[in-house]
Amino acid sequence: MEAYKFETTVQKDGVIQIPEMSRWTDRRVEIIVVIQPSVAREAEALPSAAAFIDKWRGFLAGNDPDQLRSQYLQEKYK
């Protein structure tokens, strides 16, 4: 069994063109189609750094991290 990998685009009429297929004329082949995600979808799925910062900015506002750490350790090791 031989395996070949080609990257191509499905045309609007649904036709897929695979280069250099003439040498396999009249032979049985198995076709596997893997749909690759579009670039626009990947960008939508991943939040931007600015969106992350806007969401979590001020999460601990009004609290001193050093004081919180000290309080936690005092309670833990009483």
Disulfide bonds with the S-S distance in Angstrom:
none
